[in-house]
Amino acid sequence: MLVMNNVYDVIVVGGGASGLVAAATAAKGGCSVLLAEKMEKCGRKIRITGKGRCNITNMCEADAFLVKVRSGADFVRESIEALSPFDVRDMLERAGVRTVEERGRRLFPASGKAFDVADALVDMAYKAGAEIVCHSPVTGMTRSGDLWRIDMARRSVMSRSVVIATGGVSYRATGSTGDGYLFAHRLGHTIVPLRPSLVSLRVDAPMLAHVCENLRNVALSLVVEGREVARQMGEMTINGCVLEGAIVLRLSRDAVDALTDKKRVELHLSLKPALTQAKLGARIAREVEADGSLTVEGLLRRLVPRSLVRLVASVAGVRAVAAAKALTADERVRIADTLLCLVLPVVDYGGFAEAVTTAGGVSLDEVDPSSMQSLKAPGVYFTGETLDIDADTGGYNLQLAFSTGYLCGCHLARQKK
Ligand SMILES: Cc1cc2nc3c(=O)[nH]c(=O)nc-3n(C[C@H](O)[C@H](O)[C@H](O)COP(=O)(O)OP(=O)(O)OC[C@H]3O[C@@H](n4cnc5c(N)ncnc54)[C@H](O)[C@@H]3O)c2cc1C
């Protein structure tokens, strides 16, 4: 890489998912690129994604992908079309990462090791000719004529363009501490308020205090001010009063927003979403008829995991030790109602320390979606989670980071030419 008069074409601030792809793409396109990463190595967050397995992306077409984008779907369309999930798979395969597609079209490295993905991205950037400096937190940037002066801990460098790829504010130990928002604010950008997204929810349900259970094939509705606003089916985990797992995370963004607005928020859990009240009533009748010695506890044991039996009996207002055949019609209806709708008032959510992504960020009204360039500060670009974009779980967030980084890198390369 040739650096003319000690002036780089591009400085990328942050060596995460989006910064590495932006650096590799711009360098491959002929730009002199310096990537400054504040931690001891790049891609620390990538290395812990997908519980250490890295759900790289979701193998769907753009339209299906964009449905899963919670904020900024229109804004990122061009990025996703420029670098699709299929392109990301090809890009990583070319870089030596074999991939496998799993349930729900989620793509993982075949090795099951997230650090293979991180290492491959670092390699790509190196091979394209980018210079990477770690232990180099960027502390500020100032305009100087046509150039930008970028201040790092131990030195300053000059550059024609700067890409702010510093990520969000979740899991701060990975290096994402929100510096990019500060830089953006100083450059005159609006920051849409930051909220934790894809995060656990805390319910006010003392009856759950000692329950620890993974539930499959359940349905969870998010009810705000008495109105169902979203419903998810799948897996979740009850960990005392803290609810976690895929379907909880997917509902969490709306729940957090509603709680922030001081609205009344509930989760309605259906333990038997495939059954109607009538079918469940018939099932209960069959079980009782087939075994006259059955207790309520025994009956419920056939319908829900053991740890939930006492809870369901208590909410339905029936004694667990009572004989099932002695249940009144009204009591049977109450049991069925409870199985179909356990009401759990939501009172709190996990913080940024445990959130998968950050909702909010640099306002999309102030960034050009075809290049990621700031409309307030020419020569400055924003990529990845620094922007006010976020999506569901399932590989969508990394893809957003890759695609926005790529589009930005392409634009920089075109400018160079
Ligand atoms: C536990 C966990 C699991 C996840 N699992 C998945 C998953 O399986 N699939 C998925 O799609 N998404 C997943 N995500 C989300 C995904 O990791 C992020 O959305 C994605 O990494 C964002 O990429 P980014 O480039 O914007 O930021 P990051 O990857 O966070 O990178 C930002 C980089 O900038 C550096 N930096 C910050 N400030 C400075 C500074 N001042 N100077 C220099 N460098 C700086 C940081 O050290 C960091 O390396 C997960 C997130 C978490 C927390």
The ligand as a Gaussian input file, in Angstrom:
#p B3LYP/6-31G(d) Opt

LIG

0 1
 C      -23.113000     -11.838000      22.690000
 C      -23.430000     -11.426000      21.277000
 C      -23.759000     -12.381000      20.349000
 C      -24.077000     -11.994000      19.041000
 N      -24.356000     -12.973000      18.138000
 C      -24.664000     -12.613000      16.866000
 C      -24.874000     -13.614000      15.866000
 O      -24.670000     -14.817000      16.113000
 N      -25.250000     -13.203000      14.626000
 C      -25.416000     -11.860000      14.315000
 O      -25.794000     -11.551000      13.189000
 N      -25.153000     -10.894000      15.222000
 C      -24.764000     -11.235000      16.480000
 N      -24.470000     -10.263000      17.381000
 C      -24.495000      -8.836000      16.950000
 C      -23.230000      -8.508000      16.124000
 O      -22.100000      -9.008000      16.772000
 C      -23.075000      -6.992000      15.957000
 O      -24.268000      -6.464000      15.445000
 C      -21.911000      -6.673000      15.023000
 O      -20.693000      -7.148000      15.553000
 C      -21.796000      -5.156000      14.805000
 O      -20.660000      -4.917000      13.991000
 P      -19.956000      -3.499000      14.010000
 O      -18.819000      -3.575000      13.068000
 O      -20.938000      -2.433000      13.828000
 O      -19.400000      -3.329000      15.502000
 P      -18.438000      -4.252000      16.369000
 O      -18.353000      -5.608000      15.811000
 O      -18.896000      -4.070000      17.769000
 O      -17.010000      -3.578000      16.172000
 C      -16.689000      -2.295000      16.653000
 C      -15.188000      -2.230000      16.829000
 O      -14.777000      -0.883000      17.017000
 C      -13.766000      -0.862000      18.000000
 N      -13.731000       0.499000      18.579000
 C      -14.672000       1.100000      19.319000
 N      -14.309000       2.356000      19.639000
 C      -13.096000       2.540000      19.060000
 C      -12.181000       3.641000      19.024000
 N      -12.436000       4.800000      19.660000
 N      -11.011000       3.496000      18.359000
 C      -10.706000       2.341000      17.710000
 N      -11.538000       1.263000      17.729000
 C      -12.721000       1.370000      18.394000
 C      -14.175000      -1.923000      18.977000
 O      -13.109000      -2.354000      19.784000
 C      -14.696000      -3.005000      18.036000
 O      -13.671000      -3.895000      17.649000
 C      -24.092000     -10.615000      18.671000
 C      -23.755000      -9.657000      19.629000
 C      -23.418000     -10.044000      20.905000
 C      -23.045000      -8.985000      21.905000

